[in-house]
Amino acid sequence: MTDSLTRQSEYWNRQAEDFHRIYSRDKPWLSGLLDRVFRRDMYERFAFAMAASEPVTGRTFLDVGCGSGVYALELARRGAAQVTGLDIAEEMLRLCRQAAAAENLDGRCAFAHSDLLEFGPDALFDVTLGIGLFDYIADPGPVLRRMRAITRDRVILSFPRLGTWRAPVRRLRLSLRGCEVHFYTRRRVERLLADARLHVHTLERVGKLYCVVATLAAAAD
Ligand SMILES: C[S@@+](CC[C@H](N)C(=O)[O-])C[C@H]1O[C@@H](n2cnc3c(N)ncnc32)[C@H](O)[C@@H]1O
């Protein structure tokens, strides 16, 4: 791993439990309220990604930067044939495996400690997700091209928007904790996708994010 990936993985190992708590209903009233106000787009991007993943039943998914496994597990619950979660933080993967075993979903979920660029799957995935990932990727081009190379149908992505009030606050807060964060304009997202030969199906502004569905084949007119 490069120094920058090592720093990312150390940061996410420390943050794993706190990050997972954002999705939990079991937390003090005030932190629930703050999450609903300030992190509303995290819940909206989850709804976006689940809708864009349909039909889930019988298909295979790769979740890059799977974190604590919230997306991977939901896809397995919805009937995915197989879900693979990749992450560089072991502590996140421990939470994924624990939750998958508790729900008896471990037969259809596998979690691997790997950077996408080092990952060599045996077969293509129908759908690849990269949600909350590009915030932490200094050079997105190779990652998007790799996603394209190992996906059959579509990729579902999120990118944090440049120019929101939250961007400088987040940049400062995370840099003080040793984690770099990156922001995107719509034009840059479009250019990155085009350079990776991915065709925009949907590019929506969702709160402080852009949420994207891109296909490998251009839509027929
Ligand atoms: C904000 S969390 C998002 C987790 C999950 N996708 C979600 O939205 O709930 C970002 C995750 O990406 C992982 N990550 C960061 N850079 C990565 C990389 N190059 N390859 C794989 N995972 C990475 C981090 O370890 C962290 O778990």
The ligand as an ORCA input file, in Angstrom:
! r2SCAN-3c Opt
* xyz 0 1
  C     -17.236      6.872      3.976
  S     -16.850      5.183      4.007
  C     -18.191      4.637      2.951
  C     -18.624      3.238      3.266
  C     -19.855      2.746      2.520
  N     -19.657      2.724      1.080
  C     -21.048      3.578      2.876
  O     -21.378      4.500      2.104
  O     -21.666      3.299      3.917
  C     -15.457      5.059      2.914
  C     -14.815      3.685      2.900
  O     -13.946      3.603      1.764
  C     -12.799      2.893      2.137
  N     -11.726      3.255      1.197
  C     -11.070      4.439      1.081
  N     -10.172      4.358      0.071
  C     -10.288      3.111     -0.464
  C      -9.650      2.420     -1.516
  N      -8.707      2.997     -2.263
  N     -10.031      1.144     -1.793
  C     -10.986      0.520     -1.034
  N     -11.617      1.133     -0.008
  C     -11.283      2.399      0.271
  C     -12.534      3.319      3.575
  O     -11.719      2.401      4.252
  C     -13.949      3.420      4.131
  O     -14.355      2.222      4.738
*
